[in-house]
Amino acid sequence: MKISTEINSTALRFGEEKAVELVGKAGFDAWDLSMFPMCVLDKNGKVTPGNTHPFASKDYLKFVRRLKQIGLDNGIVCNQSHAPFPSTAAMQPYLMRAIECTAEAGGKICIIHPENDKSAEENAEMYQKLLPFAKECGVKIATENMWMWDEEKDQSSFAACATSEDFLKHLNLVNDDYLVACLDIGHAEMRGSGSGAANMIRALGHHLEALHMHDNDRLHDSHQLPFSMEIDFDEVTAALREINYQGYITLEADSYLKSFPKDADEKKVFEGLKVLAAAARRLADMVEAS
């Protein structure tokens, strides 16, 4: 079983090119193309102008080809990507760009969030608009389990795909092999919203083709190093084994590296990436255990 990780937490310090290089050298098999800087919305939901990031430039495909080659030079491939969010109507052109970039990088799946407060029917309509282009690109779209926050109860609350039932409803309404599931293990374990990661894995079954793996205190969305907090990964990996999960173990433990001092040098961050790779490999070995 192969392991991967998001590159955004490293790219925030050193840029995407160096991030892909370091992820390869740290022992991962693949990298997750994080495209959050592609587009940013203001408080009114409008696209913020003046974005100078390469993902937002006219040469975005050239930039992605460069990242792909850096990965190959360091022995890794792009397995999946993450589109910018939220997935509002204003974001539609950027979601299509994200799919195009995924194909250019060699990724097979692009994670596109459902809108948290929209119904399965409304989100299904959004995905149906994107699927023809995704099929042209040969890229599957993965929807993900989300959460909102209940201030009164001081815990997460229901959002799109948060429960097994609603996740399956999203998938079944679209009913297309090009819409699959990415289960965020941390979201699934947050008190007040999810159905529990192991339960959701079993419910999703063959629909589950991608993962976001990280740890938390089962209350907050901590995005921390696996095995450092409260999630029972014995239970999670057993469920993955039960459904014969064939995808990558992809980490989204971005808060781990973000917690390093702002002036942390490349060497220190690289050591952090090696710790992440070791945790991912441990998870993969647990899934493969007889």
ZISUL-V623953 format. One record per pair of residues at least 6 apart in sequence whose ideal C-beta (glycine too) atoms are under 8 Angstrom apart, sorted by the first residue. I is the first residue (numbers start at 1). GAP is how many residues later the second one is. If there is no record, write none. Layout:
I;GAP / I;GAP
//
This chain:
1;247 / 1;248 / 1;283 / 1;284 / 1;286 / 1;287 / 2;27 / 2;28 / 2;77 / 2;246 / 2;247 / 2;282 / 3;24 / 3;25 / 3;26 / 3;27 / 3;245 / 3;246 / 3;247 / 3;248 / 3;274 / 3;277 / 3;278 / 3;280 / 3;281 / 4;24 / 4;25 / 4;26 / 4;27 / 4;28 / 4;75 / 4;76 / 4;244 / 4;245 / 4;246 / 4;247 / 4;276 / 5;18 / 5;23 / 5;26 / 5;27 / 5;245 / 5;246 / 5;247 / 5;248 / 5;268 / 5;271 / 5;272 / 5;275 / 6;26 / 6;28 / 6;76 / 6;244 / 6;245 / 6;246 / 6;248 / 7;9 / 7;12 / 7;13 / 7;16 / 7;24 / 7;25 / 7;26 / 7;27 / 8;11 / 8;26 / 8;28 / 8;74 / 8;246 / 9;245 / 9;246 / 9;247 / 9;248 / 9;249 / 10;8 / 10;9 / 10;12 / 10;13 / 10;247 / 10;259 / 10;263 / 11;7 / 11;8 / 11;23 / 12;246 / 13;244 / 13;251 / 13;256 / 14;8 / 14;252 / 14;255 / 16;38 / 16;47 / 16;51 / 17;49 / 17;50 / 17;53 / 18;248 / 19;12 / 20;11 / 20;47 / 20;50 / 20;51 / 20;54 / 20;56 / 21;49 / 21;52 / 21;53 / 22;244 / 22;247 / 22;248 / 22;251 / 23;8 / 23;51 / 23;53 / 23;250 / 24;7 / 24;46 / 24;47 / 24;49 / 24;50 / 24;51 / 24;52 / 25;49 / 25;245 / 26;244 / 26;247 / 26;248 / 26;250 / 26;251 / 27;247 / 27;250 / 27;251 / 27;254 / 28;48 / 28;245 / 28;249 / 28;252 / 29;47 / 29;48 / 29;50 / 29;219 / 30;41 / 30;46 / 30;47 / 30;48 / 30;49 / 30;50 / 30;218 / 30;220 / 31;40 / 31;45 / 31;46 / 31;47 / 31;48 / 32;46 / 32;47 / 32;48 / 32;49 / 32;50 / 32;218 / 32;220 / 33;31 / 33;34 / 33;45 / 33;47 / 33;48 / 33;49 / 33;68 / 33;69 / 33;72 / 33;74 / 34;47 / 34;48 / 35;20 / 35;46 / 35;47 / 35;48 / 35;49 / 35;63 / 35;66 / 36;46 / 36;48 / 36;49 / 37;14 / 37;16 / 37;18 / 37;19 / 37;47 / 38;13 / 38;15 / 38;17 / 38;18 / 38;22 / 38;45 / 38;46 / 38;56 / 38;59 / 38;60 / 39;8 / 39;9 / 39;12 / 39;17 / 39;45 / 39;52 / 39;55 / 40;7 / 40;8 / 40;11 / 40;44 / 41;6 / 41;7 / 41;45 / 41;47 / 41;49 / 41;50 / 42;6 / 45;43 / 45;45 / 46;44 / 47;43 / 47;44 / 47;47 / 54;6 / 54;9 / 55;8 / 55;42 / 55;46 / 57;6 / 60;37 / 60;41 / 61;39 / 61;40 / 61;43 / 64;37 / 64;40 / 64;41 / 65;39 / 67;11 / 67;38 / 68;10 / 68;36 / 68;37 / 68;38 / 71;6 / 71;7 / 71;34 / 77;29 / 78;24 / 78;27 / 78;28 / 78;29 / 79;28 / 79;29 / 79;30 / 79;169 / 79;171 / 80;22 / 80;27 / 80;28 / 80;29 / 80;30 / 80;31 / 80;62 / 80;102 / 80;130 / 80;168 / 80;170 / 81;17 / 81;20 / 81;21 / 81;24 / 81;26 / 81;28 / 81;29 / 81;30 / 82;28 / 82;29 / 83;11 / 83;12 / 83;15 / 83;16 / 83;27 / 83;28 / 83;29 / 83;30 / 84;7 / 84;10 / 84;11 / 84;14 / 85;6 / 85;27 / 85;28 / 86;27 / 86;29 / 86;30 / 87;8 / 87;25 / 87;26 / 87;27 / 87;28 / 87;36 / 87;39 / 88;27 / 92;37 / 92;38 / 95;17 / 95;35 / 96;34 / 96;37 / 98;12 / 98;14 / 99;11 / 99;31 / 99;34 / 99;35 / 99;38 / 99;40 / 99;42 / 100;33 / 100;37 / 102;6 / 102;7 / 102;8 / 102;35 / 102;37 / 103;34 / 103;35 / 103;36 / 107;32 / 108;30 / 108;31 / 108;32 / 109;30 / 109;31 / 109;32 / 109;33 / 109;71 / 109;73 / 109;100 / 109;101 / 110;24 / 110;29 / 110;30 / 110;31 / 110;32 / 111;30 / 111;31 / 111;32 / 111;33 / 111;71 / 111;99 / 111;101 / 112;15 / 112;18 / 112;29 / 112;30 / 112;31 / 113;30 / 113;31 / 113;33 / 114;9 / 114;12 / 114;13 / 114;29 / 114;30 / 114;32 / 114;46 / 114;47 / 114;56 / 115;7 / 115;8 / 115;11 / 115;45 / 116;30 / 116;31 / 116;32 / 116;43 / 116;44 / 117;31 / 117;42 / 117;43 / 118;8 / 118;42 / 119;41 / 120;40 / 120;46 / 120;49 / 120;50 / 120;53 / 121;52 / 123;20 / 123;37 / 123;47 / 124;46 / 124;49 / 124;50 / 127;14 / 127;16 / 127;43 / 127;47 / 127;52 / 128;46 / 128;48 / 130;11 / 131;10 / 131;43 / 131;45 / 131;47 / 131;48 / 134;6 / 134;7 / 134;44 / 135;43 / 140;37 / 140;38 / 140;39 / 140;40 / 140;69 / 141;37 / 141;38 / 141;39 / 142;37 / 142;38 / 142;39 / 142;40 / 142;67 / 142;68 / 143;17 / 143;18 / 143;24 / 143;27 / 143;28 / 143;36 / 143;37 / 143;38 / 143;39 / 144;17 / 144;37 / 144;38 / 144;39 / 144;40 / 144;43 / 144;68 / 145;15 / 145;16 / 145;17 / 145;22 / 145;38 / 145;39 / 145;42 / 145;43 / 145;49 / 145;55 / 146;13 / 146;14 / 146;15 / 146;16 / 146;41 / 147;9 / 147;10 / 147;11 / 147;12 / 147;15 / 147;40 / 147;43 / 147;45 / 147;46 / 147;47 / 147;74 / 148;8 / 148;9 / 148;10 / 148;11 / 148;45 / 149;6 / 149;7 / 149;8 / 150;6 / 150;7 / 150;42 / 153;39 / 155;35 / 155;36 / 155;37 / 155;38 / 155;64 / 156;31 / 156;34 / 156;35 / 156;36 / 156;37 / 156;38 / 156;63 / 156;65 / 157;35 / 157;36 / 158;8 / 158;35 / 159;34 / 160;6 / 160;10 / 161;6 / 161;9 / 162;25 / 162;31 / 162;32 / 162;33 / 163;30 / 163;31 / 163;32 / 163;37 / 164;31 / 164;35 / 164;36 / 164;39 / 164;40 / 165;30 / 165;38 / 167;14 / 167;33 / 167;36 / 167;37 / 168;35 / 168;36 / 168;39 / 171;8 / 171;9 / 171;10 / 171;36 / 180;27 / 180;28 / 180;29 / 180;30 / 181;23 / 181;26 / 181;27 / 181;28 / 181;29 / 182;27 / 182;28 / 182;29 / 182;30 / 183;14 / 183;17 / 183;18 / 183;21 / 183;25 / 183;27 / 183;28 / 183;29 / 184;27 / 184;28 / 184;68 / 185;12 / 185;26 / 185;27 / 185;28 / 185;29 / 185;46 / 185;51 / 186;26 / 186;28 / 186;29 / 186;30 / 186;35 / 186;36 / 186;37 / 186;45 / 186;66 / 187;6 / 187;7 / 187;25 / 187;34 / 188;6 / 188;7 / 188;8 / 188;9 / 188;12 / 189;7 / 189;8 / 189;27 / 189;29 / 189;41 / 189;42 / 190;26 / 190;28 / 190;29 / 190;30 / 190;31 / 191;27 / 191;28 / 194;6 / 195;8 / 197;34 / 197;38 / 197;39 / 197;42 / 198;37 / 198;38 / 198;40 / 198;41 / 199;40 / 201;7 / 201;35 / 201;38 / 201;39 / 201;41 / 201;42 / 201;44 / 202;37 / 202;40 / 202;41 / 204;39 / 205;38 / 206;37 / 208;35 / 208;37 / 208;39 / 209;37 / 209;38 / 210;37 / 210;38 / 210;40 / 211;36 / 211;37 / 211;38 / 211;39 / 212;38 / 212;39 / 212;40 / 213;13 / 213;36 / 213;37 / 213;38 / 213;39 / 213;40 / 213;67 / 213;70 / 214;8 / 214;9 / 214;10 / 214;11 / 214;12 / 214;37 / 214;38 / 214;39 / 214;40 / 214;41 / 215;7 / 215;9 / 215;10 / 215;11 / 215;12 / 215;13 / 215;14 / 215;15 / 215;16 / 215;38 / 216;6 / 216;7 / 216;8 / 216;13 / 216;14 / 216;15 / 217;12 / 217;13 / 218;11 / 218;12 / 218;13 / 222;7 / 222;33 / 223;29 / 223;30 / 223;31 / 223;32 / 223;33 / 224;29 / 224;31 / 224;32 / 225;28 / 225;31 / 225;50 / 225;51 / 225;54 / 226;7 / 226;25 / 226;27 / 226;53 / 226;54 / 226;56 / 226;57 / 227;6 / 227;52 / 227;55 / 228;28 / 233;50 / 233;53 / 234;52 / 237;46 / 237;49 / 237;50 / 237;52 / 240;47 / 241;46 / 241;47 / 241;48 / 245;42 / 249;31 / 249;34 / 249;35 / 249;38 / 251;25 / 251;28 / 251;29 / 253;23 / 253;26 / 256;16 / 256;19 / 256;20 / 257;12 / 257;15 / 257;16 / 257;19 / 260;8 / 260;9 / 260;12
//
